Amino acid sequence: MENCPFNWTDILKTNCSISLTYIRPDEGITVMPWLYSSIFFTLHLPLVLVRVLKWNVGQWWSLVMAAFSLSIVSLTYASTQWDPEQIYAWQPVTLIGDVGAVVQVLVLVIEQSAEDDQHRNEDRRRILRSCRKYIPGIPRQPISQENNEDHALPDGDDHIANNDQKPALANQNVNAPTWRPFRWDEWVVIVVSGLLLLGLLTLQILALRHTTLSLQGNPLLQDSYCSPAFQIGTQVYDLACNEFPITPNFRGTGCIKVPGDQLTWLSGVRAVLIVQLILEILDVAILILVKGTTRFQGARMKRPWFSIFMGIGFLCALIAVGVYQAGNSPLPSERGSTMPVVVNGTFEKMCSSHLTPGGLRGTIIAWSDAAFKGLGSGYSENGTVGATTGL
């Protein structure tokens, strides 16, 4: 305050003031808005319950949600070009839930083939045994054509007649599953699941690579915030008398640069992705090694539990961060309310103004500009987004 080129009291007494207005984050300086994240959460939560209780009901639901997440993150990568200053917008930490869902569908559909064939064999043997009891003369199938488990269920004279074949049966694996050919609809699910899994893992690995590259050299990264109050001036002074040069765009707003948290986000996202990749491998091991009949307090254990809990957890965290950023004050505020600023150069005077956070609208504009810029004129006329739009 001692180094201020003006006196706050005198400035506030002058007639030069700019109406109360907002300050919002610029393109890519925010995570997915909490409204969008809440919609994602609302769609994923019932899907998680379906996957835990009766996985085969939600197969296509899981694949559609994974394809949508894949599309959104891919578009965000293409739009931001992995700009480290826009890490908030392109971080992919919620993809772990979709990876777990796709792996679960892929593994369990393949295993369902063996289970279905085994159940059909058991039903056939049960019918034949019932028929032999009531209809004399029905021959018993040759042992080479029956499932090996049949020797453990003796049936009258047939059991006595085949006593000499027991040693050979005892040396066979009576629990070995038999496989039937996949149906065409199962092939579709397997192929789609495999392609989605490959795509999701590629996105995670690309993000891990680019966060690592962005951290090299300790770059200076800043947040950009824009306001209609900055559209004419050349400098902005906050309540602590910090000076911020204004970048004008002559489209209704001007923007300033403030210290950002990108380095913390880049380090955090990289660490989270490493942990997620490890947990995804553990989930695959659970799905392959744990028997389908294994339960814990009534819940089936053959589920990708790490991906389920982390996916829902990161969606909740994304909602919380979105709410915080919507109400965030990038400049010092007065008594926790508005942010008083002084704009220098407006009509060759120093004029005061009060700013409020951009709210949900501000975060929607900032994230959407970053995520959908790659659509070009399909998103914005002449492909102009960000601060140059003047919104």
Secondary structure in CASP SS format (residue, H / E / C, confidence):
PFRMAT SS
TARGET T0000
AUTHOR 0000-0000-0000
METHOD secondary structure of the structure
MODEL  1
M C 1.00
E C 1.00
N C 1.00
C C 1.00
P C 1.00
F C 1.00
N C 1.00
W H 1.00
T H 1.00
D H 1.00
I H 1.00
L H 1.00
K H 1.00
T C 1.00
N C 1.00
C C 1.00
S E 1.00
I E 1.00
S E 1.00
L E 1.00
T E 1.00
Y E 1.00
I E 1.00
R E 1.00
P E 1.00
D C 1.00
E C 1.00
G C 1.00
I C 1.00
T C 1.00
V C 1.00
M C 1.00
P C 1.00
W H 1.00
L H 1.00
Y H 1.00
S H 1.00
S H 1.00
I H 1.00
F H 1.00
F H 1.00
T H 1.00
L H 1.00
H H 1.00
L H 1.00
P H 1.00
L H 1.00
V H 1.00
L H 1.00
V H 1.00
R H 1.00
V H 1.00
L H 1.00
K C 1.00
W H 1.00
N H 1.00
V H 1.00
G H 1.00
Q H 1.00
W H 1.00
W H 1.00
S H 1.00
L H 1.00
V H 1.00
M H 1.00
A H 1.00
A H 1.00
F H 1.00
S H 1.00
L H 1.00
S H 1.00
I H 1.00
V H 1.00
S H 1.00
L H 1.00
T H 1.00
Y H 1.00
A H 1.00
S H 1.00
T H 1.00
Q C 1.00
W C 1.00
D C 1.00
P H 1.00
E H 1.00
Q H 1.00
I H 1.00
Y H 1.00
A H 1.00
W H 1.00
Q C 1.00
P C 1.00
V C 1.00
T C 1.00
L H 1.00
I H 1.00
G H 1.00
D H 1.00
V H 1.00
G H 1.00
A H 1.00
V H 1.00
V H 1.00
Q H 1.00
V H 1.00
L H 1.00
V H 1.00
L H 1.00
V H 1.00
I H 1.00
E H 1.00
Q H 1.00
S H 1.00
A H 1.00
E H 1.00
D H 1.00
D H 1.00
Q H 1.00
H H 1.00
R H 1.00
N H 1.00
E H 1.00
D H 1.00
R H 1.00
R H 1.00
R H 1.00
I H 1.00
L H 1.00
R H 1.00
S H 1.00
C H 1.00
R H 1.00
K H 1.00
Y H 1.00
I C 1.00
P C 1.00
G C 1.00
I C 1.00
P C 1.00
R C 1.00
Q C 1.00
P C 1.00
I H 1.00
S H 1.00
Q H 1.00
E C 1.00
N C 1.00
N H 1.00
E H 1.00
D H 1.00
H H 1.00
A H 1.00
L C 1.00
P C 1.00
D C 1.00
G H 1.00
D H 1.00
D H 1.00
H H 1.00
I H 1.00
A H 1.00
N C 1.00
N H 1.00
D H 1.00
Q H 1.00
K H 1.00
P H 1.00
A H 1.00
L H 1.00
A H 1.00
N C 1.00
Q C 1.00
N C 1.00
V C 1.00
N C 1.00
A C 1.00
P C 1.00
T C 1.00
W C 1.00
R C 1.00
P C 1.00
F C 1.00
R C 1.00
W H 1.00
D H 1.00
E H 1.00
W H 1.00
V H 1.00
V H 1.00
I H 1.00
V H 1.00
V H 1.00
S H 1.00
G H 1.00
L H 1.00
L H 1.00
L H 1.00
L H 1.00
G H 1.00
L H 1.00
L H 1.00
T H 1.00
L H 1.00
Q H 1.00
I H 1.00
L H 1.00
A H 1.00
L H 1.00
R H 1.00
H H 1.00
T H 1.00
T H 1.00
L H 1.00
S H 1.00
L H 1.00
Q C 1.00
G C 1.00
N C 1.00
P C 1.00
L C 1.00
L C 1.00
Q E 1.00
D E 1.00
S E 1.00
Y E 1.00
C E 1.00
S E 1.00
P H 1.00
A H 1.00
F H 1.00
Q C 1.00
I C 1.00
G C 1.00
T C 1.00
Q E 1.00
V E 1.00
Y E 1.00
D C 1.00
L C 1.00
A C 1.00
C C 1.00
N C 1.00
E E 1.00
F E 1.00
P E 1.00
I C 1.00
T E 1.00
P E 1.00
N C 1.00
F C 1.00
R C 1.00
G C 1.00
T C 1.00
G E 1.00
C E 1.00
I E 1.00
K E 1.00
V E 1.00
P E 1.00
G C 1.00
D C 1.00
Q H 1.00
L H 1.00
T H 1.00
W H 1.00
L H 1.00
S H 1.00
G H 1.00
V H 1.00
R H 1.00
A H 1.00
V H 1.00
L H 1.00
I H 1.00
V H 1.00
Q H 1.00
L H 1.00
I H 1.00
L H 1.00
E H 1.00
I H 1.00
L H 1.00
D H 1.00
V H 1.00
A H 1.00
I H 1.00
L H 1.00
I H 1.00
L H 1.00
V C 1.00
K C 1.00
G C 1.00
T C 1.00
T C 1.00
R E 1.00
F E 1.00
Q C 1.00
G C 1.00
A E 1.00
R E 1.00
M C 1.00
K C 1.00
R C 1.00
P C 1.00
W H 1.00
F H 1.00
S H 1.00
I H 1.00
F H 1.00
M H 1.00
G H 1.00
I H 1.00
G H 1.00
F H 1.00
L H 1.00
C H 1.00
A H 1.00
L H 1.00
I H 1.00
A H 1.00
V H 1.00
G H 1.00
V H 1.00
Y H 1.00
Q H 1.00
A H 1.00
G C 1.00
N C 1.00
S C 1.00
P C 1.00
L C 1.00
P C 1.00
S C 1.00
E C 1.00
R C 1.00
G C 1.00
S C 1.00
T C 1.00
M E 1.00
P E 1.00
V E 1.00
V E 1.00
V E 1.00
N E 1.00
G E 1.00
T E 1.00
F C 1.00
E C 1.00
K E 1.00
M E 1.00
C E 1.00
S E 1.00
S E 1.00
H E 1.00
L E 1.00
T E 1.00
P E 1.00
G C 1.00
G H 1.00
L H 1.00
R H 1.00
G H 1.00
T H 1.00
I H 1.00
I H 1.00
A H 1.00
W H 1.00
S H 1.00
D H 1.00
A H 1.00
A H 1.00
F H 1.00
K H 1.00
G H 1.00
L H 1.00
G H 1.00
S H 1.00
G H 1.00
Y C 1.00
S C 1.00
E H 1.00
N H 1.00
G H 1.00
T C 1.00
V C 1.00
G H 1.00
A H 1.00
T H 1.00
T H 1.00
G C 1.00
L C 1.00
END
